[in-house]
Structures are given as C-alpha cells and as structure tokens.
C-alpha cells in the first residue's frame, strides 16, 4: 500500500462509520498499522487474524477487550491450543518464533 502510494481518503469516501479492518494471513508490520491509522482512520480497530482453511476456523486473532500492538497478534482464539517455539525447539512467550 505504502510502496504503491495508495491513499483511500478523499471526497468520494466516507470512512467515518468504519470500525475495524482485519489483516489476515500473517502478522503485519508496524508500518502497515501506521498506514491504516494515517490514511484510513485514527481510531480504527486494526487487527490480525490467522486461520486454518482445513479446520474452517481461526487459530489466533483479535480480542476486543485487549490492546492492539502494531504488528502483533492479540491472542489465541477460543479452543485453540497454539504455542510458539524458537530455533532451539523451546516454547517461548513474548518473543518472535514459529507457531503451530
């Protein structure tokens, strides 16, 4: 979006009623969130959702009662036993790693 110069603001768009945008597939960078807050809406609930097509559900995603941190996934979704590991195979929390 940033590289392409996209800017959705303008006389033709009224985004005042927009409450949230879901970015899916993988964690987005803090720059993506900055772009959303700058060009779409400052008080937008921008959040991430990562799902599993095979199970027709989401693994991790958004929780309205938790704060949003740019580029981070908020929480495991209900009923999901999701964990993150580092390169040494150790389970980690509040660090970057691989999840499954």
N, C-alpha and C positions, 0 to 999 in steps of 0.2 A: 504494500500500500504506500509506504513511505517512498520507496525507490521509484514507483510508478507515478508519484505525485498526486495520488488520489486524495480528494478533499470533498466529502459529501455535503458540506454546508453550502447554503445558497438560498436564493429566493424561492426556489421550487420545492424545497424540502422543509417540512416542519417536523423536527425531531423531539419536540417538547414532551410528547406522551411516551416516548421510548424509555423503557425502564431497564432493560438488560440486553446484553449481547453475549452469546455463547461462542467461544473459540474452541473448536474441538480437534481431536486427533493427537495432540501433544502439547506440553506446556509452551506457551508463547513467551516471547522475550519481554522484558520490561518496556522496550521500545514500542512494541505493539500496543500495550496498555496506554502508554503515553500518547500514542497517535489517536487511540479511541477517545481518550479524555480531552484531547485538544480539538479534534476535528468532528467528533460526533456529539459528545455531551459530557460535561464535567462530572455530574452526579450519576453517571451510568453505573449499573452493576455489571461490570465486565468480569466474566468468569470462564473457567476452563472445564471441559467435560471430556473424559476419555472413557470410551466404552468398548464393548466386545460384541461385534456383529454376531459371533457364534452363539452368544448367550442372550442376545436381544436385550441388553441392559447396559448400565454404566458401571465401571469399576470405581472410578474416583471422579469427583466433581464438586459442584457448588453447594454451599450450605448458607442460606440467607442470614442466619444468626452469627456467622463467623466473619471476621475481617477479610478483605481481599488484599493480597500482596502481589504486586505485579510480577508475572512470570511464574507464580507458584500455584499449585493445585491446593484447594482448600481442605479436602478431607476424603476419606474412603466413604463410599456410599453405603447405605444400609444393607447389611447382609454380606458385604464383600470383605474377604479376608486377604487384603492386599498388603504386601511388605516390600521394602526396598533393601537392596544389597549393594555393597561396594565391590571393587575389583577383587578383593580377597575372599569374597563369599560371606562376609559378615553382615548381619542385619543392621541397618542404620536408620536414624531418625534425624531430621533437620539437616541433611546433607544431600548432595547430588549423588545419584546412583541409578541402578537398573531396577525396575519394579516388575513383579509378576504375581 
